[in-house]
Amino acid sequence: MAHVMLPQGECREDNGSAGKYANTAIPALLDCLAKAGAERHRLVVKIVGGAQMLPGLELGNTFNIGARNAEAVRSSLVAAGIPIGAEDTGGNYGRTVHLHAGTGKTMVRTVGGTSKEI
């Protein structure tokens, strides 16, 4: 699982920053999965998040970090040839994700809302 903070950035091997940026987190995650024995053709990704958490900063796309993160993740996955199985992105509310690694079942609960499976 990767929790992306920004759409792009440069990571340094010595500080563990690869997971902060979509353009580096996705390749790093795929590398880790491959080293653990995952078969790339069996991977299916679910994307959650990408909310606009800073109200009033919708000036174009510059400050909409959530939407930019979601798009950067999608682009990285397409470039890697990994299918997106489901997605719950956008809006202006936080989410909590529960991933059941054994089954792939992914539950998403929105702040003040209910849980749903994606």
Buried (B, 14 or more C-beta within 10 A) or exposed (E): EBEBBBBEBEBEEEEEBBBBBBBBBBBBBBEEBEEEEEEEEEBEBBBBBBBBBEEEEEEEEEBBBBBBBBBBBBBBBEEBEBEEEEBBBBBEEEBEBEBEEEEEEBBBBBEEEEEEEB
